[in-house]
Amino acid sequence: MLCEINYQNTAFQLSGVNAHINLVHSDMVSANYNEDSNICAITDSLKSSSTSDPALQQIKSLRNQYGADLVGVMTSNRATSCGCGSIPTNASWSKDTSELAYFVATVQCATSQYSFAHEIAHAFVSTNILLTDCIRMY
């Protein structure tokens, strides 16, 4: 995970973005966890206030214990995509958006395809389509 964090911080620095990622804790969740083939389902479950999966409950508990602003889950399952994150919308800015501050990236893509950095950027309200962003600005 340190390699991915170093890549992200270098990207921030080279882009002139005044931000820095700090690792506050890393852990392995239950070895019995059955990774969902749809990694966005993991992100959605983490965002849910009624997560019943013990491994995902453990992740949420660790987040609270260590005071993490953003939680990244690394998975070895790449059945559907390289990563999945949440993008806060204009409507969500009027409320606490901490439930959106989760992302999942696959180990295979985290550095080779920069999916770790890509999913963190979603937490910074970056979308995937630049043209759409430009149109909305006017």
N, CA, C and O atoms as a GROMACS GRO file, in nm:
protein
  552
    1MET      N    1   0.083  -0.120   0.000
    1MET     CA    2   0.000   0.000   0.000
    1MET      C    3   0.087   0.125   0.000
    1MET      O    4   0.046   0.228  -0.053
    2LEU      N    5   0.206   0.118   0.058
    2LEU     CA    6   0.293   0.236   0.061
    2LEU      C    7   0.335   0.281  -0.078
    2LEU      O    8   0.347   0.400  -0.104
    3CYS      N    9   0.355   0.187  -0.168
    3CYS     CA   10   0.391   0.222  -0.305
    3CYS      C   11   0.279   0.305  -0.370
    3CYS      O   12   0.306   0.406  -0.434
    4GLU      N   13   0.156   0.262  -0.352
    4GLU     CA   14   0.042   0.333  -0.410
    4GLU      C   15   0.030   0.473  -0.350
    4GLU      O   16   0.000   0.569  -0.421
    5ILE      N   17   0.051   0.484  -0.221
    5ILE     CA   18   0.043   0.615  -0.155
    5ILE      C   19   0.153   0.707  -0.206
    5ILE      O   20   0.129   0.826  -0.229
    6ASN      N   21   0.273   0.654  -0.222
    6ASN     CA   22   0.383   0.735  -0.277
    6ASN      C   23   0.352   0.782  -0.418
    6ASN      O   24   0.380   0.897  -0.452
    7TYR      N   25   0.293   0.695  -0.501
    7TYR     CA   26   0.253   0.736  -0.636
    7TYR      C   27   0.151   0.850  -0.630
    7TYR      O   28   0.161   0.948  -0.704
    8GLN      N   29   0.053   0.836  -0.540
    8GLN     CA   30  -0.051   0.938  -0.528
    8GLN      C   31   0.008   1.071  -0.485
    8GLN      O   32  -0.024   1.176  -0.542
    9ASN      N   33   0.094   1.069  -0.385
    9ASN     CA   34   0.154   1.193  -0.337
    9ASN      C   35   0.242   1.257  -0.443
    9ASN      O   36   0.246   1.380  -0.454
   10THR      N   37   0.313   1.177  -0.520
   10THR     CA   38   0.393   1.230  -0.631
   10THR      C   39   0.303   1.294  -0.736
   10THR      O   40   0.335   1.400  -0.790
   11ALA      N   41   0.192   1.230  -0.765
   11ALA     CA   42   0.097   1.285  -0.863
   11ALA      C   43   0.041   1.418  -0.814
   11ALA      O   44   0.029   1.513  -0.892
   12PHE      N   45   0.007   1.426  -0.686
   12PHE     CA   46  -0.041   1.553  -0.631
   12PHE      C   47   0.066   1.661  -0.647
   12PHE      O   48   0.037   1.772  -0.693
   13GLN      N   49   0.188   1.629  -0.611
   13GLN     CA   50   0.297   1.726  -0.616
   13GLN      C   51   0.322   1.773  -0.759
   13GLN      O   52   0.333   1.893  -0.784
   14LEU      N   53   0.332   1.680  -0.853
   14LEU     CA   54   0.360   1.715  -0.992
   14LEU      C   55   0.245   1.792  -1.058
   14LEU      O   56   0.265   1.866  -1.154
   15SER      N   57   0.125   1.773  -1.005
   15SER     CA   58   0.007   1.841  -1.060
   15SER      C   59  -0.021   1.974  -0.990
   15SER      O   60  -0.114   2.045  -1.028
   16GLY      N   61   0.058   2.006  -0.890
   16GLY     CA   62   0.035   2.131  -0.818
   16GLY      C   63  -0.085   2.126  -0.726
   16GLY      O   64  -0.138   2.231  -0.688
   17VAL      N   65  -0.128   2.006  -0.688
   17VAL     CA   66  -0.243   1.990  -0.599
   17VAL      C   67  -0.192   1.994  -0.455
   17VAL      O   68  -0.103   1.917  -0.418
   18ASN      N   69  -0.249   2.082  -0.375
   18ASN     CA   70  -0.207   2.097  -0.236
   18ASN      C   71  -0.279   1.993  -0.149
   18ASN      O   72  -0.371   2.026  -0.074
   19ALA      N   73  -0.235   1.867  -0.160
   19ALA     CA   74  -0.293   1.757  -0.083
   19ALA      C   75  -0.185   1.654  -0.058
   19ALA      O   76  -0.084   1.649  -0.129
   20HIS      N   77  -0.208   1.572   0.043
   20HIS     CA   78  -0.111   1.468   0.078
   20HIS      C   79  -0.187   1.353   0.143
   20HIS      O   80  -0.273   1.375   0.228
   21ILE      N   81  -0.155   1.232   0.102
   21ILE     CA   82  -0.216   1.113   0.159
   21ILE      C   83  -0.124   1.057   0.266
   21ILE      O   84  -0.004   1.039   0.242
   22ASN      N   85  -0.178   1.030   0.384
   22ASN     CA   86  -0.105   0.966   0.493
   22ASN      C   87  -0.172   0.834   0.528
   22ASN      O   88  -0.294   0.828   0.541
   23LEU      N   89  -0.093   0.731   0.542
   23LEU     CA   90  -0.146   0.602   0.585
   23LEU      C   91  -0.156   0.603   0.737
   23LEU      O   92  -0.055   0.618   0.806
   24VAL      N   93  -0.277   0.587   0.790
   24VAL     CA   94  -0.293   0.584   0.935
   24VAL      C   95  -0.298   0.442   0.988
   24VAL      O   96  -0.271   0.419   1.106
   25HIS      N   97  -0.333   0.347   0.903
   25HIS     CA   98  -0.338   0.208   0.946
   25HIS      C   99  -0.361   0.119   0.824
   25HIS      O  100  -0.424   0.161   0.727
   26SER      N  101  -0.309  -0.001   0.829
   26SER     CA  102  -0.344  -0.102   0.729
   26SER      C  103  -0.366  -0.233   0.802
   26SER      O  104  -0.303  -0.260   0.904
   27ASP      N  105  -0.453  -0.313   0.748
   27ASP     CA  106  -0.490  -0.437   0.813
   27ASP      C  107  -0.544  -0.533   0.708
   27ASP      O  108  -0.583  -0.492   0.599
   28MET      N  109  -0.547  -0.660   0.743
   28MET     CA  110  -0.610  -0.758   0.656
   28MET      C  111  -0.742  -0.799   0.721
   28MET      O  112  -0.746  -0.836   0.838
   29VAL      N  113  -0.847  -0.791   0.644
   29VAL     CA  114  -0.977  -0.833   0.698
   29VAL      C  115  -0.984  -0.985   0.696
   29VAL      O  116  -0.893  -1.052   0.648
   30SER      N  117  -1.089  -1.036   0.746
   30SER     CA  118  -1.108  -1.180   0.762
   30SER      C  119  -1.059  -1.260   0.642
   30SER      O  120  -1.092  -1.230   0.527
   31ALA      N  121  -0.979  -1.360   0.671
   31ALA     CA  122  -0.930  -1.447   0.564
   31ALA      C  123  -1.043  -1.528   0.503
   31ALA      O  124  -1.027  -1.585   0.395
   32ASN      N  125  -1.155  -1.535   0.571
   32ASN     CA  126  -1.270  -1.610   0.520
   32ASN      C  127  -1.362  -1.525   0.434
   32ASN      O  128  -1.466  -1.573   0.387
   33TYR      N  129  -1.324  -1.400   0.412
   33TYR     CA  130  -1.410  -1.310   0.334
   33TYR      C  131  -1.418  -1.357   0.189
   33TYR      O  132  -1.315  -1.382   0.126
   34ASN      N  133  -1.537  -1.368   0.138
   34ASN     CA  134  -1.559  -1.410  -0.001
   34ASN      C  135  -1.576  -1.284  -0.085
   34ASN      O  136  -1.682  -1.221  -0.082
   35GLU      N  137  -1.473  -1.248  -0.159
   35GLU     CA  138  -1.477  -1.125  -0.237
   35GLU      C  139  -1.585  -1.133  -0.344
   35GLU      O  140  -1.595  -1.230  -0.418
   36ASP      N  141  -1.664  -1.029  -0.350
   36ASP     CA  142  -1.770  -1.019  -0.449
   36ASP      C  143  -1.707  -1.001  -0.586
   36ASP      O  144  -1.606  -0.931  -0.600
   37SER      N  145  -1.764  -1.062  -0.688
   37SER     CA  146  -1.710  -1.048  -0.823
   37SER      C  147  -1.733  -0.907  -0.877
   37SER      O  148  -1.668  -0.867  -0.973
   38ASN      N  149  -1.823  -0.832  -0.817
   38ASN     CA  150  -1.849  -0.694  -0.855
   38ASN      C  151  -1.792  -0.604  -0.744
   38ASN      O  152  -1.854  -0.588  -0.639
   39ILE      N  153  -1.674  -0.546  -0.769
   39ILE     CA  154  -1.610  -0.470  -0.661
   39ILE      C  155  -1.687  -0.344  -0.624
   39ILE      O  156  -1.669  -0.292  -0.514
   40CYS      N  157  -1.772  -0.295  -0.712
   40CYS     CA  158  -1.856  -0.180  -0.676
   40CYS      C  159  -1.959  -0.222  -0.571
   40CYS      O  160  -2.007  -0.138  -0.495
   41ALA      N  161  -1.993  -0.350  -0.567
   41ALA     CA  162  -2.084  -0.398  -0.463
   41ALA      C  163  -2.018  -0.387  -0.326
   41ALA      O  164  -2.085  -0.361  -0.226
   42ILE      N  165  -1.885  -0.405  -0.321
   42ILE     CA  166  -1.812  -0.387  -0.195
   42ILE      C  167  -1.820  -0.242  -0.152
   42ILE      O  168  -1.849  -0.213  -0.036
   43THR      N  169  -1.795  -0.150  -0.245
   43THR     CA  170  -1.802  -0.007  -0.214
   43THR      C  171  -1.943   0.030  -0.167
   43THR      O  172  -1.958   0.101  -0.068
   44ASP      N  173  -2.044  -0.019  -0.238
   44ASP     CA  174  -2.182   0.011  -0.199
   44ASP      C  175  -2.215  -0.042  -0.060
   44ASP      O  176  -2.282   0.025   0.018
   45SER      N  177  -2.166  -0.163  -0.029
   45SER     CA  178  -2.192  -0.220   0.104
   45SER      C  179  -2.124  -0.138   0.213
   45SER      O  180  -2.180  -0.120   0.321
   46LEU      N  181  -2.003  -0.090   0.186
   46LEU     CA  182  -1.933  -0.008   0.284
   46LEU      C  183  -2.006   0.124   0.308
   46LEU      O  184  -2.006   0.175   0.420
   47LYS      N  185  -2.068   0.178   0.205
   47LYS     CA  186  -2.141   0.304   0.218
   47LYS      C  187  -2.274   0.286   0.291
   47LYS      O  188  -2.331   0.382   0.342
   48SER      N  189  -2.323   0.164   0.295
   48SER     CA  190  -2.452   0.136   0.358
   48SER      C  191  -2.440   0.142   0.510
   48SER      O  192  -2.342   0.096   0.568
   49SER      N  193  -2.541   0.198   0.572
   49SER     CA  194  -2.540   0.205   0.719
   49SER      C  195  -2.581   0.072   0.780
   49SER      O  196  -2.569   0.053   0.902
   50SER      N  197  -2.629  -0.021   0.699
   50SER     CA  198  -2.676  -0.149   0.752
   50SER      C  199  -2.594  -0.267   0.697
   50SER      O  200  -2.650  -0.370   0.660
   51THR      N  201  -2.463  -0.251   0.691
   51THR     CA  202  -2.377  -0.358   0.642
   51THR      C  203  -2.380  -0.475   0.739
   51THR      O  204  -2.350  -0.458   0.858
   52SER      N  205  -2.415  -0.592   0.690
   52SER     CA  206  -2.422  -0.709   0.778
   52SER      C  207  -2.301  -0.800   0.764
   52SER      O  208  -2.283  -0.891   0.844
   53ASP      N  209  -2.218  -0.777   0.664
   53ASP     CA  210  -2.100  -0.860   0.642
   53ASP      C  211  -1.995  -0.832   0.750
   53ASP      O  212  -1.954  -0.717   0.766
   54PRO      N  213  -1.952  -0.933   0.825
   54PRO     CA  214  -1.856  -0.911   0.934
   54PRO      C  215  -1.724  -0.848   0.887
   54PRO      O  216  -1.668  -0.765   0.959
   55ALA      N  217  -1.674  -0.885   0.771
   55ALA     CA  218  -1.548  -0.828   0.722
   55ALA      C  219  -1.564  -0.679   0.693
   55ALA      O  220  -1.476  -0.600   0.725
   56LEU      N  221  -1.676  -0.641   0.633
   56LEU     CA  222  -1.700  -0.500   0.602
   56LEU      C  223  -1.729  -0.421   0.730
   56LEU      O  224  -1.692  -0.304   0.740
   57GLN      N  225  -1.794  -0.484   0.826
   57GLN     CA  226  -1.813  -0.419   0.955
   57GLN      C  227  -1.679  -0.394   1.022
   57GLN      O  228  -1.659  -0.291   1.087
   58GLN      N  229  -1.586  -0.489   1.006
   58GLN     CA  230  -1.452  -0.472   1.062
   58GLN      C  231  -1.382  -0.352   0.998
   58GLN      O  232  -1.317  -0.275   1.068
   59ILE      N  233  -1.396  -0.335   0.868
   59ILE     CA  234  -1.336  -0.221   0.798
   59ILE      C  235  -1.392  -0.090   0.853
   59ILE      O  236  -1.317   0.004   0.880
   60LYS      N  237  -1.524  -0.083   0.868
   60LYS     CA  238  -1.586   0.038   0.920
   60LYS      C  239  -1.542   0.066   1.064
   60LYS      O  240  -1.520   0.181   1.102
   61SER      N  241  -1.529  -0.038   1.143
   61SER     CA  242  -1.484  -0.022   1.281
   61SER      C  243  -1.340   0.029   1.287
   61SER      O  244  -1.308   0.116   1.368
   62LEU      N  245  -1.253  -0.025   1.201
   62LEU     CA  246  -1.114   0.020   1.196
   62LEU      C  247  -1.106   0.166   1.152
   62LEU      O  248  -1.023   0.242   1.200
   63ARG      N  249  -1.193   0.204   1.059
   63ARG     CA  250  -1.195   0.344   1.015
   63ARG      C  251  -1.225   0.437   1.131
   63ARG      O  252  -1.158   0.539   1.150
   64ASN      N  253  -1.325   0.402   1.210
   64ASN     CA  254  -1.361   0.484   1.326
   64ASN      C  255  -1.250   0.483   1.430
   64ASN      O  256  -1.219   0.586   1.490
   65GLN      N  257  -1.191   0.367   1.452
   65GLN     CA  258  -1.087   0.354   1.554
   65GLN      C  259  -0.964   0.439   1.522
   65GLN      O  260  -0.907   0.501   1.611
   66TYR      N  261  -0.924   0.443   1.395
   66TYR     CA  262  -0.802   0.515   1.356
   66TYR      C  263  -0.829   0.654   1.298
   66TYR      O  264  -0.735   0.726   1.266
   67GLY      N  265  -0.957   0.692   1.285
   67GLY     CA  266  -0.991   0.826   1.239
   67GLY      C  267  -0.955   0.853   1.094
   67GLY      O  268  -0.914   0.964   1.060
   68ALA      N  269  -0.969   0.754   1.009
   68ALA     CA  270  -0.935   0.771   0.867
   68ALA      C  271  -1.042   0.854   0.796
   68ALA      O  272  -1.161   0.831   0.812
   69ASP      N  273  -0.997   0.950   0.717
   69ASP     CA  274  -1.090   1.031   0.637
   69ASP      C  275  -1.137   0.955   0.514
   69ASP      O  276  -1.251   0.971   0.470
   70LEU      N  277  -1.050   0.873   0.459
   70LEU     CA  278  -1.078   0.798   0.337
   70LEU      C  279  -1.025   0.657   0.357
   70LEU      O  280  -0.914   0.638   0.408
   71VAL      N  281  -1.103   0.558   0.317
   71VAL     CA  282  -1.063   0.418   0.334
   71VAL      C  283  -1.054   0.352   0.197
   71VAL      O  284  -1.147   0.355   0.117
   72GLY      N  285  -0.938   0.293   0.173
   72GLY     CA  286  -0.917   0.217   0.051
   72GLY      C  287  -0.909   0.069   0.082
   72GLY      O  288  -0.838   0.028   0.175
   73VAL      N  289  -0.980  -0.010   0.005
   73VAL     CA  290  -0.978  -0.155   0.020
   73VAL      C  291  -0.910  -0.212  -0.102
   73VAL      O  292  -0.951  -0.187  -0.216
   74MET      N  293  -0.806  -0.290  -0.079
   74MET     CA  294  -0.736  -0.356  -0.188
   74MET      C  295  -0.790  -0.498  -0.198
   74MET      O  296  -0.800  -0.569  -0.098
   75THR      N  297  -0.825  -0.538  -0.318
   75THR     CA  298  -0.881  -0.671  -0.340
   75THR      C  299  -0.804  -0.742  -0.451
   75THR      O  300  -0.749  -0.678  -0.540
   76SER      N  301  -0.801  -0.872  -0.444
   76SER     CA  302  -0.733  -0.947  -0.550
   76SER      C  303  -0.828  -0.986  -0.661
   76SER      O  304  -0.786  -1.041  -0.763
   77ASN      N  305  -0.955  -0.960  -0.643
   77ASN     CA  306  -1.056  -0.998  -0.741
   77ASN      C  307  -1.072  -0.889  -0.846
   77ASN      O  308  -1.106  -0.775  -0.814
   78ARG      N  309  -1.048  -0.924  -0.972
   78ARG     CA  310  -1.063  -0.827  -1.080
   78ARG      C  311  -1.165  -0.875  -1.182
   78ARG      O  312  -1.142  -0.865  -1.303
   79ALA      N  313  -1.274  -0.926  -1.135
   79ALA     CA  314  -1.374  -0.983  -1.225
   79ALA      C  315  -1.445  -0.878  -1.309
   79ALA      O  316  -1.478  -0.905  -1.425
   80THR      N  317  -1.468  -0.759  -1.256
   80THR     CA  318  -1.547  -0.661  -1.330
   80THR      C  319  -1.472  -0.534  -1.368
   80THR      O  320  -1.497  -0.478  -1.474
   81SER      N  321  -1.381  -0.488  -1.283
   81SER     CA  322  -1.310  -0.363  -1.314
   81SER      C  323  -1.187  -0.351  -1.225
   81SER      O  324  -1.161  -0.436  -1.141
   82CYS      N  325  -1.112  -0.244  -1.246
   82CYS     CA  326  -0.991  -0.220  -1.167
   82CYS      C  327  -1.019  -0.149  -1.036
   82CYS      O  328  -0.937  -0.155  -0.944
   83GLY      N  329  -1.131  -0.081  -1.026
   83GLY     CA  330  -1.160  -0.009  -0.903
   83GLY      C  331  -1.298   0.051  -0.905
   83GLY      O  332  -1.366   0.054  -1.007
   84CYS      N  333  -1.338   0.098  -0.788
   84CYS     CA  334  -1.469   0.160  -0.775
   84CYS      C  335  -1.464   0.258  -0.658
   84CYS      O  336  -1.421   0.222  -0.548
   85GLY      N  337  -1.506   0.380  -0.682
   85GLY     CA  338  -1.508   0.481  -0.577
   85GLY      C  339  -1.635   0.563  -0.583
   85GLY      O  340  -1.718   0.544  -0.671
   86SER      N  341  -1.648   0.653  -0.490
   86SER     CA  342  -1.768   0.738  -0.481
   86SER      C  343  -1.732   0.882  -0.514
   86SER      O  344  -1.627   0.932  -0.475
   87ILE      N  345  -1.821   0.946  -0.585
   87ILE     CA  346  -1.805   1.086  -0.619
   87ILE      C  347  -1.914   1.165  -0.548
   87ILE      O  348  -2.032   1.150  -0.581
   88PRO      N  349  -1.877   1.250  -0.451
   88PRO     CA  350  -1.979   1.333  -0.386
   88PRO      C  351  -2.046   1.424  -0.490
   88PRO      O  352  -1.980   1.480  -0.578
   89THR      N  353  -2.176   1.438  -0.478
   89THR     CA  354  -2.251   1.524  -0.570
   89THR      C  355  -2.276   1.659  -0.503
   89THR      O  356  -2.252   1.675  -0.384
   90ASN      N  357  -2.324   1.754  -0.581
   90ASN     CA  358  -2.357   1.885  -0.524
   90ASN      C  359  -2.456   1.872  -0.409
   90ASN      O  360  -2.447   1.945  -0.310
   91ALA      N  361  -2.551   1.780  -0.423
   91ALA     CA  362  -2.652   1.763  -0.318
   91ALA      C  363  -2.590   1.712  -0.189
   91ALA      O  364  -2.637   1.745  -0.080
   92SER      N  365  -2.485   1.631  -0.201
   92SER     CA  366  -2.426   1.573  -0.080
   92SER      C  367  -2.336   1.669  -0.005
   92SER      O  368  -2.297   1.640   0.108
   93TRP      N  369  -2.302   1.783  -0.065
   93TRP     CA  370  -2.215   1.878   0.006
   93TRP      C  371  -2.284   1.942   0.124
   93TRP      O  372  -2.217   1.996   0.212
   94SER      N  373  -2.416   1.939   0.128
   94SER     CA  374  -2.487   2.001   0.238
   94SER      C  375  -2.498   1.909   0.360
   94SER      O  376  -2.554   1.948   0.462
   95LYS      N  377  -2.444   1.788   0.349
   95LYS     CA  378  -2.449   1.695   0.461
   95LYS      C  379  -2.314   1.628   0.479
   95LYS      O  380  -2.222   1.650   0.400
   96ASP      N  381  -2.302   1.550   0.582
   96ASP     CA  382  -2.180   1.474   0.608
   96ASP      C  383  -2.161   1.372   0.495
   96ASP      O  384  -2.248   1.290   0.470
   97THR      N  385  -2.047   1.379   0.429
   97THR     CA  386  -2.021   1.288   0.317
   97THR      C  387  -1.926   1.175   0.356
   97THR      O  388  -1.873   1.106   0.269
   98SER      N  389  -1.905   1.153   0.484
   98SER     CA  390  -1.810   1.051   0.526
   98SER      C  391  -1.851   0.912   0.482
   98SER      O  392  -1.765   0.825   0.464
   99GLU      N  393  -1.980   0.888   0.465
   99GLU     CA  394  -2.023   0.756   0.420
   99GLU      C  395  -1.980   0.727   0.275
   99GLU      O  396  -1.982   0.612   0.232
  100LEU      N  397  -1.941   0.831   0.202
  100LEU     CA  398  -1.896   0.813   0.064
  100LEU      C  399  -1.745   0.789   0.055
  100LEU      O  400  -1.695   0.757  -0.052
  101ALA      N  401  -1.675   0.804   0.165
  101ALA     CA  402  -1.529   0.805   0.163
  101ALA      C  403  -1.468   0.665   0.170
  101ALA      O  404  -1.384   0.636   0.255
  102TYR      N  405  -1.513   0.579   0.079
  102TYR     CA  406  -1.459   0.445   0.063
  102TYR      C  407  -1.431   0.422  -0.085
  102TYR      O  408  -1.502   0.471  -0.172
  103PHE      N  409  -1.327   0.347  -0.111
  103PHE     CA  410  -1.303   0.303  -0.248
  103PHE      C  411  -1.239   0.165  -0.245
  103PHE      O  412  -1.181   0.124  -0.145
  104VAL      N  413  -1.251   0.095  -0.356
  104VAL     CA  414  -1.191  -0.036  -0.372
  104VAL      C  415  -1.104  -0.031  -0.497
  104VAL      O  416  -1.146   0.021  -0.601
  105ALA      N  417  -0.985  -0.085  -0.487
  105ALA     CA  418  -0.894  -0.097  -0.602
  105ALA      C  419  -0.837  -0.238  -0.602
  105ALA      O  420  -0.814  -0.298  -0.497
  106THR      N  421  -0.814  -0.290  -0.720
  106THR     CA  422  -0.757  -0.424  -0.728
  106THR      C  423  -0.606  -0.418  -0.719
  106THR      O  424  -0.543  -0.323  -0.765
  107VAL      N  425  -0.549  -0.520  -0.660
  107VAL     CA  426  -0.404  -0.528  -0.647
  107VAL      C  427  -0.338  -0.525  -0.785
  107VAL      O  428  -0.234  -0.462  -0.803
  108GLN      N  429  -0.398  -0.593  -0.881
  108GLN     CA  430  -0.340  -0.601  -1.016
  108GLN      C  431  -0.334  -0.466  -1.086
  108GLN      O  432  -0.245  -0.445  -1.168
  109CYS      N  433  -0.424  -0.376  -1.055
  109CYS     CA  434  -0.432  -0.248  -1.124
  109CYS      C  435  -0.385  -0.129  -1.042
  109CYS      O  436  -0.367  -0.020  -1.096
  110ALA      N  437  -0.365  -0.148  -0.914
  110ALA     CA  438  -0.341  -0.036  -0.822
  110ALA      C  439  -0.229   0.056  -0.869
  110ALA      O  440  -0.246   0.178  -0.869
  111THR      N  441  -0.116   0.000  -0.910
  111THR     CA  442  -0.007   0.084  -0.958
  111THR      C  443   0.011   0.074  -1.109
  111THR      O  444   0.041   0.174  -1.174
  112SER      N  445  -0.006  -0.045  -1.166
  112SER     CA  446   0.018  -0.061  -1.309
  112SER      C  447  -0.077   0.022  -1.394
  112SER      O  448  -0.039   0.069  -1.501
  113GLN      N  449  -0.199   0.040  -1.347
  113GLN     CA  450  -0.297   0.121  -1.421
  113GLN      C  451  -0.345   0.240  -1.337
  113GLN      O  452  -0.443   0.306  -1.372
  114TYR      N  453  -0.277   0.266  -1.227
  114TYR     CA  454  -0.305   0.380  -1.140
  114TYR      C  455  -0.448   0.383  -1.087
  114TYR      O  456  -0.502   0.491  -1.064
  115SER      N  457  -0.509   0.267  -1.068
  115SER     CA  458  -0.647   0.267  -1.019
  115SER      C  459  -0.657   0.316  -0.875
  115SER      O  460  -0.759   0.372  -0.836
  116PHE      N  461  -0.553   0.297  -0.796
  116PHE     CA  462  -0.552   0.350  -0.659
  116PHE      C  463  -0.567   0.502  -0.662
  116PHE      O  464  -0.653   0.558  -0.594
  117ALA      N  465  -0.483   0.568  -0.741
  117ALA     CA  466  -0.490   0.714  -0.754
  117ALA      C  467  -0.621   0.757  -0.818
  117ALA      O  468  -0.680   0.858  -0.780
  118HIS      N  469  -0.666   0.682  -0.916
  118HIS     CA  470  -0.790   0.714  -0.987
  118HIS      C  471  -0.909   0.715  -0.890
  118HIS      O  472  -0.991   0.806  -0.893
  119GLU      N  473  -0.917   0.613  -0.805
  119GLU     CA  474  -1.030   0.606  -0.712
  119GLU      C  475  -1.022   0.712  -0.603
  119GLU      O  476  -1.124   0.764  -0.558
  120ILE      N  477  -0.901   0.746  -0.559
  120ILE     CA  478  -0.887   0.856  -0.462
  120ILE      C  479  -0.934   0.986  -0.525
  120ILE      O  480  -0.997   1.068  -0.458
  121ALA      N  481  -0.905   1.006  -0.652
  121ALA     CA  482  -0.948   1.129  -0.721
  121ALA      C  483  -1.099   1.142  -0.719
  121ALA      O  484  -1.151   1.254  -0.714
  122HIS      N  485  -1.172   1.031  -0.724
  122HIS     CA  486  -1.318   1.040  -0.716
  122HIS      C  487  -1.361   1.101  -0.583
  122HIS      O  488  -1.458   1.177  -0.578
  123ALA      N  489  -1.290   1.070  -0.475
  123ALA     CA  490  -1.324   1.129  -0.345
  123ALA      C  491  -1.300   1.280  -0.346
  123ALA      O  492  -1.358   1.353  -0.265
  124PHE      N  493  -1.215   1.326  -0.438
  124PHE     CA  494  -1.189   1.469  -0.454
  124PHE      C  495  -1.283   1.529  -0.559
  124PHE      O  496  -1.256   1.638  -0.610
  125VAL      N  497  -1.390   1.461  -0.591
  125VAL     CA  498  -1.496   1.502  -0.682
  125VAL      C  499  -1.454   1.503  -0.828
  125VAL      O  500  -1.512   1.576  -0.909
  126SER      N  501  -1.356   1.426  -0.863
  126SER     CA  502  -1.319   1.413  -1.005
  126SER      C  503  -1.403   1.304  -1.068
  126SER      O  504  -1.419   1.195  -1.012
  127THR      N  505  -1.457   1.334  -1.184
  127THR     CA  506  -1.536   1.234  -1.256
  127THR      C  507  -1.450   1.172  -1.365
  127THR      O  508  -1.332   1.205  -1.379
  128ASN      N  509  -1.510   1.083  -1.442
  128ASN     CA  510  -1.437   1.014  -1.548
  128ASN      C  511  -1.443   1.084  -1.682
  128ASN      O  512  -1.365   1.052  -1.772
  129ILE      N  513  -1.534   1.180  -1.698
  129ILE     CA  514  -1.555   1.241  -1.829
  129ILE      C  515  -1.525   1.390  -1.821
  129ILE      O  516  -1.605   1.467  -1.769
  130LEU      N  517  -1.412   1.430  -1.873
  130LEU     CA  518  -1.369   1.569  -1.866
  130LEU      C  519  -1.467   1.661  -1.939
  130LEU      O  520  -1.498   1.769  -1.889
  131LEU      N  521  -1.514   1.622  -2.055
  131LEU     CA  522  -1.606   1.706  -2.132
  131LEU      C  523  -1.730   1.739  -2.051
  131LEU      O  524  -1.776   1.853  -2.053
  132THR      N  525  -1.785   1.642  -1.981
  132THR     CA  526  -1.903   1.667  -1.898
  132THR      C  527  -1.872   1.769  -1.790
  132THR      O  528  -1.952   1.858  -1.764
  133ASP      N  529  -1.754   1.757  -1.728
  133ASP     CA  530  -1.715   1.853  -1.625
  133ASP      C  531  -1.711   1.994  -1.681
  133ASP      O  532  -1.761   2.088  -1.619
  134CYS      N  533  -1.651   2.010  -1.798
  134CYS     CA  534  -1.639   2.143  -1.858
  134CYS      C  535  -1.775   2.202  -1.892
  134CYS      O  536  -1.798   2.322  -1.872
  135ILE      N  537  -1.864   2.121  -1.941
  135ILE     CA  538  -1.997   2.170  -1.977
  135ILE      C  539  -2.073   2.215  -1.852
  135ILE      O  540  -2.141   2.317  -1.855
  136ARG      N  541  -2.062   2.138  -1.742
  136ARG     CA  542  -2.132   2.173  -1.620
  136ARG      C  543  -2.081   2.301  -1.557
  136ARG      O  544  -2.153   2.366  -1.482
  137MET      N  545  -1.956   2.338  -1.588
  137MET     CA  546  -1.900   2.457  -1.527
  137MET      C  547  -1.961   2.585  -1.583
  137MET      O  548  -1.949   2.690  -1.520
  138TYR      N  549  -2.024   2.580  -1.699
  138TYR     CA  550  -2.076   2.700  -1.762
  138TYR      C  551  -2.225   2.708  -1.757
  138TYR      O  552  -2.284   2.804  -1.807
   0.00000   0.00000   0.00000
